[in-house]
Amino acid sequence: MVDDQAVTAEVRGNIVRLVFGHMAAQVVGTAVRFRLPDLIGDRERTAAELAEECGTQPQAMTRLLRAMAALELLAENRPGHFSLAAGGMLLRTDRPDSLHALAGMFTDPAMLQSWQRLESSVRTGETAFDQEFGTDFFDYLKTRPELSALFNAAMSQGAQLTASVTPASYDFGRFDTVVDIGGGDGTLISAILREYPALNGILFDTAEGLAQAEQTLRSAEVTERCAVRAGDFFASVPEGGDLYLLKSVIHDWDDERAASILGHCRRVIPEHGRLLIVEPVLPEAVDGSNPAIMYLSDLNMLVNLGGRERTRGDFEELYRRAGFELTSVTPLPPPAGFCLVEAKPS
Ligand SMILES: C[S@@+](CC[C@H](N)C(=O)[O-])C[C@H]1O[C@@H](n2cnc3c(N)ncnc32)[C@H](O)[C@@H]1O
């Protein structure tokens, strides 16, 4: 228990910051939808010019730009004149390390609509997204190709940090063929294949999930060694791998659906094969070892996807259900915040 003295002005300020947090997210989302970081680019631009180019009310544009400056995305060099700060640079679309799609996706009205029903999801445990839209998240994306492309790009941008540290954190060299299940645009498998020139790959996802894969594989110069297969992991997964990889896939689903995906992997994996889930592993209780974003992601799974983040015990149980045995949990170097949760057939 904390005593009253712990309730400082700083703690009070933190509560106010938390409550205003969704407004900050809207500023970031609105900025990328107007493409303000691209329009400002390497120059100093005036609010009047940007209002004209974006077709907005001038004073309102100034206010948006000033909020961006206060949030350290821009600098206001003199009244009404703005240039990008480091944060704003990361929202340009022309940078390889850009986060603009992540910002656009996680502030998209479709995702936010479910968050408005968090209270109801907590009461019932039901996925708000399915109730709002009458379909699950991935089926909904099939009806919105532009949002699906944004989602794929957001996943790729979110995966870059993990992809940069995964190849050196695990001995992929002892396998012949790695199959990335739900591998999206191939950001992770590309990084692994680049580091292990003798390794072959199979990238597996839905047709929508794979829509941007060709380009990613080509830029990484691994197209020749990576087959691309479209399908549904609730029906089957490709044969032919001795390592099956699932990054940020199992957390999208409840235990029953997750066990079904793993069960399909169990049917095709050889006895000497390995399966690797790449996800956060939550401690049994909140101990400060994981950033708050992991727990927000967990709630995002509740409201938008119907999945959840899991503890080591949860993974052990899930693996057991699907005919696997957990063999190791290897945390990736910070700040990735992800672990390699390895299993072998039991
Ligand atoms: C959260 S994303 C993760 C993508 C990628 N592994 C990453 O970490 O960046 C989940 C992926 O699962 C794919 N997916 C969803 N339902 C699927 C299904 N029924 N069969 C195959 N892939 C599916 C999605 O298209 C998406 O690429």
The ligand as an SDF file (V2000), in Angstrom:
LIG
                    3D

 27 29  0  0  0  0  0  0  0  0999 V2000
   -0.6170   -9.3280  -36.3670 C   0  0  0  0  0  0  0  0  0  0  0  0
   -0.2290   -9.8030  -37.9930 S   0  0  0  0  0  0  0  0  0  0  0  0
    1.4530  -10.3290  -37.8340 C   0  0  0  0  0  0  0  0  0  0  0  0
    2.2140  -10.2560  -39.1130 C   0  0  0  0  0  0  0  0  0  0  0  0
    3.7090  -10.5830  -39.0000 C   0  0  0  0  0  0  0  0  0  0  0  0
    3.9270  -11.9380  -38.5400 N   0  0  0  0  0  0  0  0  0  0  0  0
    4.3830   -9.5820  -38.1010 C   0  0  0  0  0  0  0  0  0  0  0  0
    4.6540   -9.8980  -36.9550 O   0  0  0  0  0  0  0  0  0  0  0  0
    4.6120   -8.4450  -38.5340 O   0  0  0  0  0  0  0  0  0  0  0  0
   -1.1100  -11.3420  -38.1770 C   0  0  0  0  0  0  0  0  0  0  0  0
   -0.9950  -11.9640  -39.5570 C   0  0  0  0  0  0  0  0  0  0  0  0
   -1.8280  -13.1300  -39.5920 O   0  0  0  0  0  0  0  0  0  0  0  0
   -2.4130  -13.1900  -40.8780 C   0  0  0  0  0  0  0  0  0  0  0  0
   -3.6390  -14.0080  -40.8450 N   0  0  0  0  0  0  0  0  0  0  0  0
   -4.8180  -13.6960  -40.2430 C   0  0  0  0  0  0  0  0  0  0  0  0
   -5.7150  -14.6810  -40.4370 N   0  0  0  0  0  0  0  0  0  0  0  0
   -5.0850  -15.6440  -41.1760 C   0  0  0  0  0  0  0  0  0  0  0  0
   -5.5010  -16.8950  -41.6720 C   0  0  0  0  0  0  0  0  0  0  0  0
   -6.7240  -17.3700  -41.4310 N   0  0  0  0  0  0  0  0  0  0  0  0
   -4.6040  -17.6360  -42.3710 N   0  0  0  0  0  0  0  0  0  0  0  0
   -3.3450  -17.1560  -42.6140 C   0  0  0  0  0  0  0  0  0  0  0  0
   -2.8960  -15.9590  -42.1390 N   0  0  0  0  0  0  0  0  0  0  0  0
   -3.7580  -15.2040  -41.4300 C   0  0  0  0  0  0  0  0  0  0  0  0
   -2.7010  -11.7490  -41.2040 C   0  0  0  0  0  0  0  0  0  0  0  0
   -2.9200  -11.5410  -42.5800 O   0  0  0  0  0  0  0  0  0  0  0  0
   -1.4460  -11.0540  -40.6580 C   0  0  0  0  0  0  0  0  0  0  0  0
   -0.4490  -10.9550  -41.6450 O   0  0  0  0  0  0  0  0  0  0  0  0
  1  2  1  0
  2  3  1  0
  2 10  1  0
  3  4  1  0
  4  5  1  0
  5  6  1  0
  5  7  1  0
  7  8  2  0
  7  9  1  0
 10 11  1  0
 11 12  1  0
 11 26  1  0
 12 13  1  0
 13 14  1  0
 13 24  1  0
 14 15  1  0
 14 23  1  0
 15 16  2  0
 16 17  1  0
 17 18  1  0
 17 23  2  0
 18 19  1  0
 18 20  2  0
 20 21  1  0
 21 22  2  0
 22 23  1  0
 24 25  1  0
 24 26  1  0
 26 27  1  0
M  CHG  2   2   1   9  -1
M  END
$$$$
